[in-house]
């Protein structure tokens, strides 16, 4: 599969009505613009092709859904007032853009060296990241949004599935509600999970739609978690980080796993 062929597939699937496409061969990206609002989204083709090699048409379905939902939001007028129950935090990588394409800064907070916390207004099938202009227009303070979002994330379900491998137990949360990784901000839940651990608690948020918690009882557990995190990171629609974390004393500590060795670098939640 070449980038040009993937561009042709996406153009056919998304359609050209009210959509403009700009293929940047040098950067290997495709920018898709809502011609009515003149706002758009840029997708990186190598990542899509890698997922296509693994998932075939399902990978294309995911990209098309993501693009169409994103474009449908752009240009719309949305209000925060009366929508307090629809405000949630979302986890993104530290390299995620700090502002929208038109230069309007998003509201976000640093989380770890690898991650940031952005804030979103849930719209049902998708959500819109809250930006500074949106806040100022309605007279909302950043701390108000933070408090509401942190409160709301605790209302999300925390049911997990588990599997035991080589004497280590792994718990998976994957509801596909767009906020799976955001559960890492639910501190009471993390403490509850910590109480269940027979060994060391480690976790990973490789992409937006999953959180993995590991009860590590031997060194093999770290290796397995690292492999899982990398695999999920490579296949996620919205990758976050392939790095794993230890959870100790209410803090997240990145853990760099090299074979059987664990190298740590402290970083608070």
Secondary structure as GFF3:
##gff-version 3
##sequence-region A 1 269
A	DSSP	alpha_helix	3	14	.	.	.	ID=ss1
A	DSSP	beta_strand	19	24	.	.	.	ID=ss2
A	DSSP	beta_strand	29	34	.	.	.	ID=ss3
A	DSSP	beta_strand	39	44	.	.	.	ID=ss4
A	DSSP	alpha_helix	45	55	.	.	.	ID=ss5
A	DSSP	alpha_helix	57	73	.	.	.	ID=ss6
A	DSSP	three_ten_helix	84	86	.	.	.	ID=ss7
A	DSSP	beta_strand	87	93	.	.	.	ID=ss8
A	DSSP	beta_strand	108	110	.	.	.	ID=ss9
A	DSSP	beta_strand	115	122	.	.	.	ID=ss10
A	DSSP	beta_strand	127	129	.	.	.	ID=ss11
A	DSSP	alpha_helix	132	138	.	.	.	ID=ss12
A	DSSP	alpha_helix	142	153	.	.	.	ID=ss13
A	DSSP	beta_strand	161	165	.	.	.	ID=ss14
A	DSSP	beta_strand	168	173	.	.	.	ID=ss15
A	DSSP	three_ten_helix	181	185	.	.	.	ID=ss16
A	DSSP	alpha_helix	187	196	.	.	.	ID=ss17
A	DSSP	beta_strand	200	204	.	.	.	ID=ss18
A	DSSP	beta_strand	211	216	.	.	.	ID=ss19
A	DSSP	alpha_helix	219	235	.	.	.	ID=ss20
A	DSSP	beta_strand	244	248	.	.	.	ID=ss21
A	DSSP	beta_strand	251	258	.	.	.	ID=ss22
A	DSSP	beta_strand	261	266	.	.	.	ID=ss23
###
